[in-house]
Amino acid sequence: VVYTQSEILQREVYLFERLDSPNREPMKHLKAICFLRPTKENVELLVQELRRPKYSVYFIYFSNVISKSDVKALAEADEQEVVAEVQEFYGDYIAVNPHVFSLNLLGCCRGRSWDPAQLTRTTQGLTALLLSLKKCPMIRYQLSSEPAKRLAECVKQVITKEYELFDFRRTEVPPLLLILDRSDDAITPLLNQWTYQAMVHELLGINNNRIDLSRVPGISKDLREVVLSAENDEFYANNMYLNFAEIGTNIKNLMEDFQRRKPKEQQKLESIADMKAFVENYPQFKKMSGTVSKHVTVVGELSRLVAERNLLEVSEVEQELACQSDHSSALQSVRRLLQSPRVSELDAARLVMLYALRYERHASSGLPALLEELRARGGTDRYRKLVSAVVEYGGKRVRGSDLFSPKDAVAITKQFLKGLKGIENVYTQHQPLLQETLDQLIKGKLKDSQYPYLGPNTLRDRPQDIIVFLIGGATYEEALAVFNLNRSNPGVRIVLGGTTIHNTRR
């Protein structure tokens, strides 16, 4: 995710091996750099490696804090004295975007409480992040969530125990870690997306920057899996937060630019200078050709899925459910789409979930009838169970915040004006709850009664360095909201993290 193989090759690293791969040949002329998580399994594998070393020298880097007893075990195994150094190099998380990180954990809680192993892993990931950013933060958490409080306490314990590691130069305003719970906003991960990165994840799935295109009709062999990384792909970096309509135009410009730069087939390579120029330009041309074919394929597949699954119509109803409060119109719209053969099973279930979250306590709720129609469509109870699970996870009983209702006349007018801003915004009216929470936090208005500080101290000034972490996963729609908040609030830096990055399927 962070470094491409070609970048590592430029640093004269020629062999890439996994520590757990069997039958590696001894190569005593090579030095080994090991980069590992300090888990029990990894330490054990390393102990075995050092007892019978395959390389001449070992430089060992752990991505997090390693215990003294583990270091002792390694030292005892190193009878041939091949270890040159052991360091902690904090990076025990996945850097997804410049302001977004993930721990790649699915299913971190059992019911309303942490799975103990996942709590440990999340604490490690979060403390490694703080160490790599050199932050010793004040901590606030969502009071309505028991997991948020537990995680806050665990992070605090590590900071107290490893106080020497966290002894960074004090900043005028201390950094702030805000821990939230996904169950407060189960709506956001269920919506179709219309900005490039979020849409790719929703429809194709992004896994460690990789996209699996093997199911695309007629796909060529070298495009079955492609990498989308803003670090090495300029087009992606410039377009990841733009709306789908704009991407289409930009792809066209990219193609035209590419056509212009194409080396003329009949170009005569007569002089040495001609040949030299051709060879010098060729790698850039090849790279550009790769970029063009990749994005044309991805955008083509997105368009195909949008048409095949009738997603414009589906998305309009989703936005109506998430942002408007006209019950009878919403119910009619959902009914209409449930009867359409063009709407996929997943999208039908998604609409019923959104309806259930929005109108679970409405006096004339049509939920039983919708669930019945859902069952009739698929012939199984699978999706019905999922609907009730989603309500149990993120329904009114659980939420600590008010997910739906604008508080006062001013807010209602604001929503109305926002609705008038342009018809193309029909598909992007929704703003995640996180946007409002962070907005309040930046203005110094986030209530201590709902988001208390851990410990006696509170922040007197407005926060400047904010790390916000979502237990149960963040989304690319929230990543976009954080990107925009960072842009519109100079002097404020927000980093967003989650146990995973969600889309509806996840």
C-alpha positions in Angstrom: 0.0 0.0 0.0 2.8 2.4 0.8 5.7 1.4 -1.5 5.6 -0.2 -4.9 8.0 -3.0 -5.8 9.7 -0.9 -8.4 10.4 1.9 -5.8 12.0 -0.7 -3.6 14.0 -2.1 -6.5 15.4 1.4 -7.0 16.8 1.1 -3.5 18.7 -2.0 -4.6 16.4 -4.6 -2.9 16.2 -7.5 -5.4 14.5 -10.3 -3.5 11.1 -10.2 -1.8 10.2 -13.1 0.5 7.7 -13.8 3.2 9.1 -15.0 6.5 6.6 -17.9 6.6 7.3 -19.2 3.1 8.9 -22.7 3.3 11.9 -24.0 1.4 13.7 -20.6 0.9 17.2 -21.2 -0.4 20.1 -20.0 1.8 21.8 -17.0 0.2 24.7 -16.0 2.4 25.8 -13.2 0.0 22.6 -11.3 0.8 21.7 -9.0 3.7 18.1 -9.3 5.0 15.8 -6.4 6.0 12.8 -7.8 8.0 9.7 -5.6 8.5 7.2 -7.3 10.7 4.3 -6.9 13.1 5.5 -7.9 16.6 3.1 -10.7 16.9 3.7 -14.0 18.8 3.8 -15.9 15.5 6.2 -13.5 13.8 8.6 -13.6 16.8 8.5 -17.4 16.7 9.2 -17.5 13.0 12.1 -15.1 13.5 13.5 -17.2 16.3 13.5 -20.3 13.9 15.1 -18.2 11.2 17.9 -16.9 13.4 18.7 -20.4 14.6 19.5 -21.4 11.0 20.1 -18.1 9.2 19.8 -18.1 5.4 21.4 -14.6 4.9 24.6 -13.0 6.1 23.1 -10.1 8.2 19.7 -9.2 9.5 18.2 -5.8 10.1 15.0 -6.2 12.0 12.2 -3.6 12.1 9.0 -4.1 14.0 6.0 -2.0 13.1 5.0 -1.5 16.7 6.3 -1.7 20.3 8.0 -5.1 21.1 8.2 -6.5 24.6 11.5 -7.0 26.4 10.9 -10.8 26.7 10.5 -11.1 22.9 13.7 -9.3 22.3 15.4 -11.6 24.8 14.0 -14.7 22.9 15.5 -13.3 19.7 18.9 -12.6 21.3 19.0 -16.1 22.6 18.3 -17.6 19.2 20.9 -15.4 17.5 23.9 -17.7 18.3 25.7 -16.9 15.1 25.4 -13.1 15.8 23.8 -12.3 12.5 21.5 -9.5 13.8 22.9 -6.1 13.1 20.0 -4.1 14.6 16.5 -4.3 15.9 14.3 -1.2 15.7 10.7 -0.2 16.3 9.5 1.6 13.2 5.8 2.5 13.9 3.5 1.7 11.0 1.1 -0.9 12.3 -1.8 0.3 10.2 -2.7 0.7 6.5 -2.3 4.2 5.1 -5.2 4.4 2.6 -5.1 8.1 1.6 -2.9 10.9 3.0 -5.5 11.6 5.6 -7.2 8.2 6.0 -6.0 5.0 7.6 -7.5 1.5 8.3 -6.7 -1.5 10.3 -8.3 -4.0 7.8 -10.3 -5.6 10.6 -13.8 -7.0 9.8 -16.2 -7.7 12.6 -14.5 -6.1 15.6 -17.4 -6.5 18.1 -19.6 -9.3 19.2 -23.0 -7.7 19.8 -22.4 -4.6 21.8 -19.0 -5.4 23.2 -15.5 -5.8 21.8 -14.0 -9.1 20.7 -11.0 -9.1 23.0 -8.4 -10.0 20.3 -9.7 -7.2 18.1 -9.6 -4.7 21.0 -5.9 -5.5 21.5 -5.2 -5.2 17.7 -7.1 -1.9 17.5 -5.3 -0.5 20.5 -2.0 -1.4 18.9 -2.9 0.1 15.5 -4.1 3.3 17.1 -1.0 3.7 19.4 1.3 3.0 16.4 -0.4 5.7 14.5 0.1 8.2 17.4 3.7 7.2 17.6 4.3 7.6 13.9 2.7 11.0 13.9 4.5 11.9 17.1 1.3 12.8 19.0 0.4 12.4 22.6 -3.3 13.4 22.5 -6.1 14.2 24.8 -8.9 11.7 24.3 -12.6 12.1 23.9 -15.1 9.4 23.2 -18.8 8.9 22.4 -20.5 8.4 25.7 -23.4 6.3 24.3 -20.9 3.6 23.1 -19.3 1.2 25.6 -16.7 0.0 23.0 -15.6 3.6 22.4 -15.0 4.1 26.2 -13.1 0.8 26.4 -10.9 1.7 23.5 -10.2 5.1 24.9 -9.1 3.5 28.2 -6.9 1.0 26.5 -5.1 3.7 24.4 -4.7 5.8 27.6 -3.1 2.8 29.4 -0.5 2.3 26.7 0.4 6.0 26.7 0.8 5.9 30.5 2.8 2.7 30.4 5.1 3.7 27.5 5.3 7.4 28.7 9.0 7.7 27.5 7.9 6.9 23.9 5.1 9.4 24.0 7.3 12.2 25.4 7.1 14.5 22.3 7.7 18.2 22.2 4.5 19.8 23.5 2.5 21.8 21.1 0.6 24.9 22.1 -2.7 23.2 21.6 -2.5 19.5 22.4 -3.7 17.1 19.7 -7.1 15.4 20.1 -8.1 11.8 19.6 -11.9 11.4 19.1 -13.3 7.9 19.3 -16.7 7.2 17.7 -18.9 4.2 17.0 -20.2 3.3 13.5 -23.6 2.3 15.0 -24.3 6.0 15.5 -24.6 6.3 11.7 -25.4 3.1 9.9 -26.9 5.0 7.0 -23.7 6.3 5.4 -22.2 2.8 4.5 -25.5 1.8 2.9 -25.7 4.5 0.3 -24.6 4.4 -3.3 -21.7 6.8 -4.0 -21.0 9.1 -6.9 -17.4 10.3 -6.4 -14.7 8.2 -8.1 -12.9 6.5 -5.2 -16.1 5.9 -3.1 -17.9 4.6 -6.2 -15.2 2.2 -7.1 -15.2 0.8 -3.6 -19.0 0.5 -3.6 -19.4 -1.2 -6.9 -16.1 -3.1 -7.4 -14.4 -3.1 -4.0 -11.0 -1.7 -3.2 -8.7 -4.0 -1.2 -5.3 -2.6 -0.2 -5.5 -0.3 -3.3 -6.2 -3.2 -5.6 -9.4 -3.7 -7.6 -10.5 -7.1 -8.9 -11.8 -6.7 -12.5 -11.8 -10.4 -13.3 -15.6 -10.4 -13.6 -15.7 -7.7 -16.2 -17.0 -9.1 -19.5 -14.2 -9.6 -22.0 -11.4 -8.3 -19.8 -7.8 -8.7 -21.0 -5.4 -10.7 -18.9 -3.3 -7.8 -17.7 -6.3 -5.9 -16.5 -7.8 -8.6 -14.3 -6.4 -6.8 -11.2 -5.4 -3.2 -11.2 -3.9 -0.9 -8.6 -5.4 2.5 -7.8 -3.0 4.5 -5.8 -2.9 8.3 -5.5 0.8 8.0 -4.8 1.8 6.7 -8.3 -1.2 7.6 -10.4 -1.7 11.2 -11.2 -5.1 10.8 -12.9 -6.5 9.0 -9.8 -5.0 11.6 -7.4 -6.7 14.4 -9.3 -10.0 12.7 -9.8 -10.7 10.6 -6.7 -13.0 13.1 -5.1 -14.7 14.3 -8.2 -18.3 13.4 -9.3 -18.8 10.7 -11.8 -20.0 13.1 -14.5 -16.8 15.1 -14.3 -14.7 11.9 -14.4 -16.3 11.0 -17.8 -15.1 14.4 -19.2 -11.6 14.0 -17.7 -11.2 10.5 -19.1 -12.0 11.9 -22.6 -9.3 14.6 -22.1 -6.9 12.0 -20.9 -7.5 9.9 -24.0 -7.1 12.8 -26.4 -3.9 13.9 -24.7 -2.6 10.3 -25.0 -3.5 10.2 -28.8 -1.5 13.4 -29.3 1.6 11.9 -27.6 1.4 8.6 -29.4 4.6 7.9 -31.3 3.7 8.1 -35.0 3.7 4.5 -36.3 5.5 5.6 -39.5 7.9 7.8 -37.5 11.3 7.3 -39.2 14.1 6.6 -36.8 16.8 7.8 -39.1 19.4 9.4 -36.9 20.9 8.4 -33.6 19.2 11.4 -32.1 15.8 10.1 -33.3 16.4 6.8 -31.7 17.6 8.4 -28.5 14.5 10.6 -28.2 12.2 7.6 -28.9 13.9 5.5 -26.2 13.8 8.4 -23.7 10.1 9.1 -24.2 9.1 5.4 -24.4 8.8 4.7 -20.6 6.6 7.7 -20.0 4.5 6.8 -23.0 4.2 3.2 -21.7 3.2 4.4 -18.3 0.6 6.7 -19.7 -0.8 4.0 -21.9 -1.2 1.8 -18.8 -3.0 4.6 -16.9 -5.3 5.3 -19.8 -6.3 1.6 -20.4 -6.8 1.1 -16.6 -9.1 4.1 -16.0 -11.1 3.6 -19.2 -11.7 0.0 -18.1 -12.7 1.0 -14.6 -15.0 3.8 -15.6 -16.5 1.7 -18.4 -17.3 -1.0 -15.9 -18.8 1.5 -13.4 -21.1 2.9 -16.2 -22.1 -0.6 -17.1 -23.1 -1.5 -13.6 -24.9 1.8 -13.1 -27.1 1.1 -16.1 -27.5 -2.6 -15.5 -28.6 -2.2 -11.8 -30.6 1.0 -12.5 -28.6 2.8 -9.9 -29.5 6.3 -10.8 -33.1 5.6 -9.8 -32.1 3.5 -6.8 -29.7 6.2 -5.5 -32.4 8.9 -5.8 -34.7 7.0 -3.5 -31.8 6.3 -1.1 -31.1 10.0 -0.9 -34.8 10.7 -0.3 -34.8 8.2 2.5 -31.6 9.6 4.1 -32.4 13.3 3.7 -36.1 14.0 3.3 -38.9 13.2 5.8 -41.9 12.6 3.6 -42.9 9.1 4.7 -45.7 8.2 2.3 -43.7 9.4 -0.8 -40.6 7.4 0.5 -42.7 4.2 1.0 -44.2 4.5 -2.5 -40.8 4.9 -4.0 -39.3 1.9 -2.2 -42.4 -0.2 -3.1 -42.1 0.7 -6.8 -38.4 -0.3 -6.9 -38.9 -3.5 -5.0 -41.3 -4.5 -7.9 -38.8 -3.6 -10.6 -37.0 -6.7 -12.1 -34.0 -4.4 -12.9 -33.2 -3.8 -9.2 -30.8 -6.3 -7.8 -31.4 -8.3 -4.7 -28.7 -6.4 -2.8 -30.1 -3.0 -3.8 -33.6 -4.0 -2.8 -32.4 -5.1 0.6 -30.4 -1.9 1.0 -33.5 0.2 0.3 -35.5 -1.7 2.9 -32.6 -1.3 5.4 -32.5 2.4 4.9 -36.3 2.6 5.2 -36.2 0.6 8.4 -33.5 2.8 10.0 -35.4 5.9 9.0 -39.0 5.0 9.8 -38.7 2.1 12.3 -41.0 3.9 14.7 -43.3 5.6 12.3 -47.0 5.2 13.2 -47.9 3.9 9.7 -44.6 2.0 9.1 -44.8 -0.2 6.0 -41.9 -2.3 7.1 -43.7 -5.7 7.6 -45.1 -5.5 4.0 -41.7 -4.5 2.6 -40.0 -7.4 4.3 -42.6 -9.7 2.9 -41.9 -8.4 -0.6 -38.2 -8.8 -0.1 -38.7 -12.4 0.9 -41.0 -13.1 -2.1 -38.3 -11.6 -4.4 -35.4 -13.8 -3.2 -37.3 -16.8 -1.9 -35.2 -16.8 1.3 -35.2 -15.1 4.7 -31.6 -14.1 4.4 -32.1 -10.4 3.7 -35.0 -10.1 6.1 -32.6 -11.2 8.9 -30.1 -8.7 7.7 -32.6 -5.9 7.9 -33.4 -6.6 11.5 -29.7 -7.0 12.3 -29.0 -3.5 10.8 -31.8 -2.0 12.9 -30.5 -3.8 16.0 -27.0 -2.4 15.2 -27.8 1.2 14.3 -31.5 1.8 15.2 -32.9 4.6 17.3 -32.5 2.6 20.5 -28.7 2.5 20.1 -27.9 5.9 18.6 -26.4 8.5 20.9 -26.9 11.3 18.4 -29.9 12.5 16.5 -29.2 11.1 13.0 -32.1 12.6 11.2 -33.9 15.7 12.5 -32.5 19.2 11.9 -32.7 20.8 15.3 -34.3 24.2 14.6 -35.8 26.6 12.0 -32.4 27.8 10.9 -31.2 24.2 10.3 -34.4 23.4 8.3 -33.9 26.5 6.1 -30.3 25.6 5.6 -31.3 22.2 4.4 -34.0 23.6 2.1 -31.4 26.0 0.6 -28.9 23.2 0.2 -31.6 21.3 -1.8 -32.0 24.2 -4.2 -28.4 24.5 -5.0 -28.7 22.4 -8.2 -30.6 19.4 -9.5 -27.4 17.4 -10.0 -27.0 17.3 -6.3 -30.0 14.9 -6.0 -27.5 12.1 -5.8 -25.2 13.7 -3.3 -27.5 15.5 -0.9 -26.5 13.3 2.0 -23.8 14.3 4.4 -22.5 11.9 6.9 -23.1 12.5 10.6 -19.3 12.7 11.0 -19.3 16.0 9.0 -21.6 17.7 11.6 -19.7 16.1 14.5 -16.3 17.4 13.3 -17.8 20.8 12.3 -19.0 21.2 16.0 -15.6 20.0 17.2 -13.6 22.5 15.2 -15.9 25.3 16.4 -15.5 24.2 20.0 -19.2 23.4 20.3 -19.1 19.6 20.6 -20.9 18.8 23.9 -18.8 17.3 26.7 -22.0 15.6 28.0 -22.2 13.5 24.8 -18.4 13.3 24.0 -16.6 13.4 27.4 -12.9 13.7 27.9 -11.0 10.8 29.4 -9.4 12.0 32.5 -9.7 15.4 34.4 -8.2 17.7 31.7 -10.1 19.4 28.9 -9.0 21.4 25.9 -9.4 25.1 26.5 -8.6 26.1 22.9 -10.1 24.9 19.7 -8.4 21.7 18.5 -5.9 22.0 15.6 -4.7 18.4 15.3 -7.6 15.9 15.2 -7.5 12.2 14.8 -11.0 10.7 14.6 -11.4 6.9 14.8 -14.5 5.0 13.9 -15.0 1.6 15.6 -16.8 -0.6 13.1 -15.3 1.0 10.1 -15.2 4.3 8.2 -16.3 5.0 4.6 -14.9 6.9 1.6 -17.8 9.3 1.8 -16.5 10.3 5.2 -13.0 10.4 3.8 -14.3 13.0 1.3 -16.0 15.0 4.1 -12.6 15.1 6.0 -10.7 16.0 2.8 -13.1 19.0 2.4 -13.0 20.0 6.0 -9.2 20.0 5.9 -9.3 22.2 2.8 -11.8 24.7 4.1 -10.3 25.1 7.6 -6.6 26.1 7.2 -4.7 25.4 10.4 -6.8 22.4 11.3 -5.5 18.9 10.3 -7.9 16.0 10.6 -6.9 12.3 10.1 -9.7 9.8 9.8 -9.3 6.1 10.7 -11.5 3.1 11.1 -11.2 -0.6 11.9 -12.0 -1.1 8.2 -13.2 0.9 5.2 -16.8 -0.1 4.4 -19.1 -0.4 1.5 -22.6 -1.9 1.6 -21.4 -5.5 1.0 -18.9 -5.2 3.8 
